Amino acid sequence: MIIAPKPRPRADKVSLFKYLRLFRADILSAQPARLYRAWMAEFKTPLFSSYMINQPELLDLVLKERPKEFPKSDRIGAGLRPLLGNSVFLTNGETWERQRRIIDPAFEGGRLRDTFTAISAAADAAVLRMRDQASGQPVDIEPETSHAAADVIFRTLFSIPIENTTAQSVFTEFQAYQRSQPILNLAAFLPGPRWMPKFFRKSTKKSAARIRKLILELTKSRLADINAGTAPNDLATKIMTTKDPVTGQTFDLDEMVDQVAIFFLAGHETSASALAWALYLLAMDQEAQTRAATEAQELLANGPLQFSDLSKLKYTRDVFRETLRLFPPVPMMVRENQEEQIFRERKIKKGAQIVLSPWHLQRHERLWENPDAFDPDRWSAPEGKESQRNAYMPFSAGPRVCTGAGFAMIEGVVLLGKILAEYQFEIVREKPAVPIAHLTVRGRDGIWLKINSRQKHSE
């Protein structure tokens, strides 16, 4: 049984100052071990109170049954708004509903089929780039998966490969941004004064401004192509030309820049994180890796991968699902309580912060058998169905479920399958991966692997 790595939790009781210092370094290791068993936990200090909930019934209440009473916390935007503006990730109420009405049609089933060719081409390009790394020497796989995921986004959104000059500039800037800015800002927990420590730096703001300027150039160019009738039929064109069925309006230029920024964050960062951890887990479990690689090789031997072939990559899909369980790219989310509530016989005041943690939920000791074990077969086992329904939300749940969840699953399976068909991965024991939360869950010092060509490896 392969045990997936996780950060060492803090002591159950620490001073407020130490908690803030730990949180500033990494939100995962700043949490106590009891959260892997608790149904609900209250964080109370002289400055604030917040509640983490893991009980499935409470999660359903917040996310599915009464979501309007628990909107996205405005404090989330304290660190992300310079990059994401007024994007669908940060908005609430009528603004969010209008944005989703425009965005969602681009990710419906038929449209996802249209993105497959671009995703497959990006996977082929990733396989070619990885040849130079397949020497059996230690390689940090995170830059490789980041490159591949960014290529998918640019090909599906703007019909350009990552080698495009502007696309490459956005990618380079984003590499700098993601290491300094977490997806969960300390302000999400603390309603304190301005002097309160924030995950925020001048360099981060400057990087965000440069990214938005580059995205603006791409968006303006696409708008001109649309007006000229020469725009390709990709995701950007679909979103920019879709009218809100209620108001009849499309996104204006500034709104579209906001949405492209979140597509890049959600579609690039999360996929890059998940793919890197999937390869690491498979490097730890050579039997599972061989099984997934054989599945992909047998399918690819029949010719180029087709959209209809995805259902045949069943084990590969289960590997990716299990990776998302163990390493949810977005480890925590925050909602704000709008009305006084009673949770587990405790009064939750209006304005309280409700923390939802896929990281703790999906490794919860009361909800999963062997919660830290890497076990792709749990997804086909009947006894695991209840946990999958009640304690699995890597893409959130309810009305605010990630609109690109289906896209991410296609992307992850295609990239993983094609890469495994060509290369064999081994861990570097001297450099074990330790999860840490930046924008997404990454390796503290990278995720180091040895890569070998399967063809040479078998000779």
Order of alpha helices (4+ residues) and beta strands (2+ residues): beta-alpha-beta-beta-alpha-alpha-alpha-alpha-beta-alpha-alpha-alpha-alpha-alpha-alpha-alpha-alpha-beta-beta-beta-beta-alpha-beta-alpha-alpha-beta-beta-beta-beta-alpha
